[in-house]
Every structure is written in C-alpha cells, then in structure tokens.
Amino acid sequence: METTSPSSTSSMPSSSTTWMRAWCRKHALSSEALRLAGIVRAELLEVMQRIELPVSPPAFGTDTNVLNIQRALISGYFLKVARDIDGSGNYVMLTHKHVAHLPSACCYLLRQPPQRLPPWVLYHEFTISQDNCLRVVSEIQPQMLVELAPQYYLSNLPPSESRDLLMELREKVVAAEDVPEVAEPLEEAAGGEDENRDVCVLQ
C-alpha cells in the first residue's frame, strides 16, 4: 500500500498527536506501533553511532529496500505463505492447503487502474469466515522461499503443485550457481571490493 509518510509531509504539525492518530486511522495504521518503531529506530541509531558503524542514508521506495523488507518478513513468517492458484484471487495456503481470499478492502484489490493480483503473498492472519480471508498481506517473490527457508520448503512441505514449483526454482538457482564466473583482474577486483562494500542501512 503506497501512502505518504507523515514524516515526509511538509504541512504536518509534528507535535500534534491528534493529527498523527487521525492520519493513522485514515491509512489503517497503528499510531502506537509507529511510535514504538520510532523509539526502537532511535535506539538502534544511537548504538550504531556509539560503536562507529558506517550508516548509509535511507533508501525509501527503492527496489533494494523493498526486497530487503520482503526478506525480513519471510525470515520470520515463512510458514504463512499462500499462492494464487488460478489468477483470480483464490489463494491456497502452502502449509495446510486451505483456500482463502483477500478481503474486499485490501489495497491490492483497490488499486486504480486495476492491476493483477500478486501471485505469491505472505500473510499475517487467516480469518475463518464465509470468505476465508487473508489479512495483512504482502507480495513476495517465491525465489526468496528457497533462498531463506530451503530446509522447510524443499524437505518438509507436503507434496503439491506449489512444492513442485519451488523445487523447479531451486534447481534453476543451483544451476546458476554452478556456472563459473569470469575472473576479474586483481587490481579491478580489489578496487571494486572497496567501492561495493556494504554499510549499515537504518531506514
């Protein structure tokens, strides 16, 4: 769901708790959770500065940032994954094969102009009702499942079409890893290592 962050809105009265709560209600967010997130971020930044870790500027909205968020979610919720089996929003949950749907107010259904539904999603909650809804969903890339939780998805997942698809993805990843890389000149490789060295990113 793409919204304008309150921290990036120039007209926001930063000291107005009432305004913040109203903004959160409008965008279906928890003001208390965002407040706690701000506190945790400040504590992390203080620790990183104290031990003199290099900190890169935030990268909100970039593809790399989105992928990192998806990886973080999958690392903790890899058991809560569902796949759209027919392209019309019928999601089968990989762990117990129940079919569920996205709630009518889900941002993926309300996008204008209408876009395709995400083929693979990670969900936070499954509500058993007439529609069997998945709540708090995020689109993910299936390659990340075999990258971050291969022991489960390649060994413990019950036989299914979803498991077969993940096995095919894993075989492609292994095949790509087996392709020998062209060695770079020593000087260029050494220089590139310094230039591409990762630094700590705190969003």
C-alpha positions in Angstrom: 0.0 0.0 0.0 1.6 3.2 -1.1 0.8 6.2 1.1 2.6 9.4 2.0 4.6 9.0 5.2 3.7 11.6 7.9 7.4 12.3 8.3 7.6 13.4 4.7 4.6 15.7 4.7 5.7 19.2 4.9 2.4 20.5 6.2 2.3 18.0 9.1 2.1 19.5 12.6 4.8 17.3 14.0 3.7 18.0 17.6 0.1 17.1 17.1 -0.7 13.6 18.4 -4.3 14.1 17.4 -3.2 14.7 13.8 -1.0 11.6 13.8 -3.7 9.4 15.2 -6.2 10.7 12.5 -3.6 10.1 9.8 -3.0 6.5 11.0 -6.8 5.8 11.2 -7.2 7.1 7.6 -4.4 4.8 6.3 -5.3 1.8 8.5 -2.1 2.0 10.6 -1.4 1.7 14.3 -0.2 5.0 15.7 1.1 3.2 18.8 3.1 0.7 16.7 4.6 3.6 14.6 5.5 5.4 17.8 7.3 2.4 19.2 9.0 1.9 15.8 10.4 5.4 16.1 11.7 4.7 19.6 13.4 1.5 18.5 15.0 3.2 15.5 16.4 6.0 17.6 17.9 3.4 20.0 19.5 1.4 17.1 20.9 4.6 15.6 22.4 5.5 18.9 24.1 2.1 19.3 25.4 2.1 15.8 26.9 5.6 16.2 28.4 4.6 19.6 30.3 1.7 18.1 31.2 3.8 15.0 29.4 1.7 12.4 29.0 3.4 9.0 25.4 4.3 8.4 24.1 4.8 4.8 21.2 7.2 4.1 17.7 5.7 4.0 16.5 4.3 0.7 12.7 4.6 0.9 10.9 3.4 -2.2 13.9 1.8 -3.9 13.7 -1.7 -5.3 16.6 -2.8 -3.0 14.7 -1.5 0.1 11.5 -3.3 -0.9 13.4 -6.6 -1.4 15.1 -6.3 2.0 11.8 -5.7 3.7 10.4 -8.8 1.9 13.4 -10.9 3.0 12.9 -9.7 6.6 9.2 -10.7 6.6 9.9 -14.1 5.0 12.6 -14.9 7.5 10.1 -14.6 10.4 6.8 -15.7 8.7 8.0 -18.3 6.1 5.2 -20.6 7.3 2.5 -18.1 6.4 2.7 -18.1 2.6 -0.1 -18.5 0.0 -0.2 -18.8 -3.8 -2.9 -17.7 -6.2 -3.8 -20.9 -8.0 -5.9 -19.6 -10.9 -5.1 -15.8 -11.2 -8.5 -14.8 -9.8 -7.6 -14.4 -6.2 -8.1 -18.0 -4.9 -5.1 -18.4 -2.7 -4.1 -21.8 -1.4 -2.1 -21.7 1.8 1.1 -23.8 1.4 1.1 -25.4 4.9 -2.4 -26.9 5.0 -3.9 -26.3 1.5 -6.9 -24.3 2.6 -8.2 -21.8 0.0 -8.6 -18.2 1.1 -9.2 -14.8 -0.5 -8.1 -11.2 0.0 -10.6 -9.0 1.9 -12.6 -6.6 -0.1 -10.8 -3.6 1.4 -7.4 -4.9 0.6 -5.2 -2.4 -1.2 -4.3 -4.9 -3.9 -8.0 -5.0 -4.9 -8.5 -1.3 -4.8 -5.6 -0.2 -7.0 -6.5 2.1 -9.9 -6.2 1.3 -12.7 -6.8 -2.4 -11.7 -3.7 -4.5 -11.7 -3.0 -8.2 -11.5 -3.2 -9.7 -8.0 0.1 -10.8 -6.5 0.8 -14.5 -7.4 2.5 -15.2 -4.1 1.8 -13.5 -0.8 2.9 -13.6 2.8 0.0 -13.1 5.3 -0.1 -12.3 9.0 -3.6 -13.7 9.8 -6.1 -16.2 8.4 -9.7 -15.5 9.3 -12.1 -18.4 9.1 -15.4 -17.0 7.8 -17.6 -17.3 4.8 -14.9 -15.9 2.6 -11.8 -17.3 4.5 -9.8 -14.1 4.3 -6.1 -13.5 4.5 -5.3 -10.3 6.4 -2.2 -8.1 6.3 -0.7 -9.5 3.2 2.5 -8.6 1.3 3.6 -9.6 -2.2 6.7 -11.8 -2.2 8.9 -13.4 -4.7 8.9 -17.3 -4.5 12.6 -17.4 -5.1 13.1 -16.0 -1.6 11.4 -19.0 -0.1 14.0 -21.4 -1.4 16.7 -18.9 -0.6 15.7 -18.2 3.0 14.0 -21.3 4.2 15.1 -24.2 1.9 15.0 -26.8 4.7 11.3 -26.4 5.1 10.1 -25.8 1.6 12.2 -28.5 0.0 12.0 -31.1 2.7 9.0 -30.7 5.0 6.4 -29.2 2.7 3.7 -31.8 1.7 3.7 -32.8 -2.0 1.8 -30.3 -4.0 1.9 -28.1 -7.1 3.4 -25.3 -5.1 6.2 -27.5 -3.8 6.9 -28.7 -7.4 7.2 -25.0 -8.5 9.6 -24.2 -5.6 11.7 -27.3 -6.5 12.0 -26.0 -10.1 13.1 -22.6 -8.8 15.7 -24.3 -6.6 17.1 -26.3 -9.5 17.4 -23.1 -11.5 19.2 -21.3 -8.6 21.6 -24.3 -8.2 22.3 -24.4 -12.0 23.1 -20.6 -12.0 25.5 -21.1 -9.0 27.3 -23.8 -10.9 28.1 -21.5 -13.8 31.8 -20.5 -13.4 32.4 -16.7 -13.2 34.9 -14.9 -15.3 37.8 -13.9 -13.1 38.5 -10.2 -12.8 41.9 -8.6 -12.9 43.4 -8.4 -9.4 43.6 -4.7 -9.4 40.0 -4.2 -10.5 38.7 -6.8 -8.1 40.4 -5.1 -5.2 39.2 -1.7 -6.1 35.6 -2.9 -6.6 35.6 -4.6 -3.2 36.1 -1.2 -1.5 33.6 0.6 -3.7 30.9 -2.0 -3.2 31.4 -2.6 0.5 28.1 -2.7 2.3 27.3 -0.3 5.1 24.6 -0.4 7.7 21.3 0.8 6.4 18.8 2.1 9.0 15.5 3.2 7.5 
